[in-house]
Amino acid sequence: MTKIFKKTYLILIFSLLLSVFFSLLLTADTVNLKSGEKIKGLIVDDYKDRVTLSTVNGEITILKSDIRSTIYDTKEKELLKKAQNFQRRGKPIQAYYAYQEVLELNPDLDQARERLDYLRSFIETKLRKDLRTRLGMKNNLHNDFKIKNSTELLSEELGLMLSRGDKYIVVEDVKKRTRTIIEAGIKPGDKIVSIWRENVAYMDVDEVAGKLVEPKEIRLVIERDAEAELKNGQLFNGYTDIIDGKLKLTREGVVVDNAEEGGAFDSAGIREGDLLWMINGRETKYMPMDEIIDTIKDNRGKAIDIVIRRNIAFWKEKDRI
């Protein structure tokens, strides 16, 4: 009876896995390669020159130069990609209306709503800057008048000096004369992950700088390294007394729900709202909450390396014409 029960149980588990597998194939995005191969999965990251696809065999990265076409599993994704393409090709008006179409299908999609806010601010600011440029050229106030690039404008406007990292643009320095960035909490060494929910990985310095000088309001995600000295708390008391804080699971991942002043996380510069992106060199994206907690418990009384991602929003100083 036991053997029959075990056999039936294994058959049920296998059938469940098969149904999940086939449902994934039916609803997955499809990437058609120039080689003729078709790859099904879920596009989890869309960069400037590549995409990351989550498949049944794990995550794979595909260069866009190797892709012939991409078929999305929903109309919403298709319109979102259309809007992103308009924006990348320098067509903000078309992008604005495409994002509006996305919101008509899904009014709760934060990504589309934030991109609309960004484009509204971008269009207004660009008109003002174009006017300043035309006035400067017309009046020819200086014989050596020239249009400065975005990197130069960012240095003058916000005091930010950027440099190229392996994947992300890094904040090289923050000039002391700018108050806006210091109050926003941006520090040298921070990596810029996204601006207004647009992933800026693999972009060049001037391209990222342009996205920071264009709108008056800035919303970005930075990535920062931290080292936390965990307390040697009692194992049976849970993890909260080890980090002097609390974690919660959200749709974005595991987020710091509380970091007590003077505690392990707070002393490491980790604060409430920060996303725990990596722990001791491991990405937490696919780690269960229990495994993250076990990692904290296993390292009580030790120092652990943590990479956090933080949402930052601020208004720039008022433009002058």
RAKA-V570809 format. One record per residue. SS is DSSP state (hx for helix, st for strand, lp for the rest). D_CENTER is the distance of its C-alpha to the mean C-alpha in Angstrom with 1 decimal. Layout:
SS|D_CENTER / SS|D_CENTER
//
This chain:
lp|53.0 / hx|50.2 / hx|49.7 / hx|49.6 / hx|47.1 / hx|44.8 / hx|45.2 / hx|44.4 / hx|41.3 / hx|40.0 / hx|40.7 / hx|38.8 / hx|35.7 / hx|35.9 / hx|36.3 / hx|33.3 / hx|31.1 / hx|32.6 / hx|31.9 / hx|28.2 / hx|28.1 / hx|29.8 / hx|27.9 / hx|24.7 / hx|26.4 / hx|27.5 / hx|24.2 / lp|22.0 / st|20.5 / st|22.9 / st|22.2 / st|25.5 / st|25.9 / lp|28.4 / lp|30.4 / lp|31.2 / lp|29.1 / st|27.1 / st|24.2 / st|23.2 / st|20.1 / st|16.8 / st|14.2 / st|11.0 / st|8.9 / st|10.3 / lp|10.4 / lp|13.1 / lp|15.8 / st|14.9 / st|13.7 / st|13.3 / st|15.8 / st|16.7 / st|20.5 / lp|23.4 / lp|23.7 / st|20.2 / st|17.1 / st|18.0 / st|16.5 / st|18.5 / st|18.9 / hx|19.2 / hx|22.6 / hx|23.9 / st|23.0 / st|25.7 / st|24.1 / st|21.7 / st|23.0 / lp|20.8 / lp|22.3 / lp|22.0 / hx|22.9 / hx|19.8 / hx|17.5 / hx|20.0 / hx|20.0 / hx|16.3 / hx|16.4 / hx|19.4 / hx|17.8 / hx|14.9 / hx|17.8 / hx|19.8 / hx|17.3 / hx|16.8 / lp|20.6 / lp|21.1 / lp|22.4 / hx|20.9 / hx|23.8 / hx|23.6 / hx|19.8 / hx|20.6 / hx|23.3 / hx|21.3 / hx|18.6 / hx|21.7 / hx|23.0 / hx|19.9 / hx|20.4 / hx|24.0 / hx|23.3 / lp|20.7 / lp|21.0 / lp|18.6 / lp|15.5 / hx|13.2 / hx|11.0 / hx|14.3 / hx|15.7 / hx|13.2 / hx|13.5 / hx|17.2 / hx|17.1 / hx|15.4 / hx|18.0 / hx|20.8 / hx|20.1 / hx|19.6 / hx|22.9 / hx|24.8 / hx|23.8 / hx|24.4 / hx|27.8 / hx|28.7 / hx|27.7 / hx|29.6 / hx|32.6 / hx|32.5 / hx|32.5 / hx|35.3 / hx|37.3 / hx|37.0 / hx|38.1 / hx|40.9 / hx|42.3 / lp|41.8 / lp|41.7 / lp|41.4 / lp|42.9 / lp|39.9 / lp|37.4 / lp|34.3 / lp|30.8 / lp|28.3 / lp|25.1 / hx|21.7 / hx|21.5 / hx|24.9 / hx|24.1 / hx|21.0 / hx|23.2 / hx|25.9 / hx|24.0 / lp|21.5 / lp|22.9 / st|19.7 / st|20.5 / st|17.8 / st|18.4 / st|17.1 / lp|15.8 / lp|15.9 / lp|12.4 / lp|10.7 / st|12.7 / st|14.2 / st|15.9 / st|19.5 / st|21.4 / st|21.6 / lp|25.0 / lp|27.1 / lp|28.3 / lp|25.1 / hx|24.9 / hx|21.8 / hx|19.2 / hx|21.2 / hx|21.3 / hx|17.6 / lp|17.4 / lp|15.8 / lp|17.6 / lp|18.6 / lp|16.7 / lp|13.2 / st|10.6 / st|8.4 / st|4.9 / st|4.5 / st|7.8 / lp|9.0 / lp|6.3 / st|7.1 / st|5.5 / lp|8.1 / lp|8.8 / lp|12.7 / lp|13.5 / lp|16.5 / hx|17.0 / hx|18.9 / hx|16.4 / hx|13.6 / hx|16.4 / hx|17.6 / hx|14.5 / hx|15.1 / hx|18.9 / hx|19.0 / lp|18.3 / lp|20.1 / st|17.4 / st|14.0 / st|10.9 / st|8.0 / st|5.8 / st|7.9 / st|8.9 / st|12.6 / st|15.5 / st|18.1 / st|21.5 / st|23.0 / st|26.7 / lp|27.3 / lp|30.5 / lp|33.2 / lp|33.3 / lp|35.5 / hx|34.1 / hx|35.7 / hx|34.1 / lp|30.6 / lp|27.5 / hx|27.2 / hx|30.0 / hx|28.5 / hx|25.2 / lp|26.9 / st|24.2 / st|22.9 / st|19.9 / st|18.9 / st|17.3 / st|15.0 / lp|13.4 / lp|10.0 / st|12.0 / st|14.5 / st|14.3 / st|16.9 / st|19.4 / st|21.9 / st|22.5 / lp|26.2 / lp|27.3 / lp|28.6 / lp|27.3 / hx|25.6 / hx|22.0 / hx|22.9 / hx|24.8 / lp|21.9 / lp|19.8 / lp|17.8 / lp|18.0 / lp|17.8 / lp|14.4 / lp|12.6 / st|10.7 / st|12.8 / st|10.7 / st|13.9 / st|17.6 / lp|20.2 / lp|18.3 / st|17.4 / st|14.0 / lp|14.4 / lp|12.6 / lp|16.1 / lp|18.2 / lp|20.4 / hx|20.6 / hx|24.2 / hx|23.2 / hx|20.9 / hx|23.8 / hx|26.2 / hx|24.4 / hx|24.7 / hx|28.3 / hx|29.2 / lp|28.1 / lp|29.8 / lp|31.6 / lp|29.4 / st|26.4 / st|23.2 / st|20.1 / st|16.9 / st|13.3 / st|11.5 / st|8.1 / st|9.3 / st|9.0 / st|11.5 / st|13.7 / st|16.9 / st|19.7 / lp|21.1 / lp|24.9 / lp|26.9 / lp|27.5 / lp|31.2 / lp|33.1
//
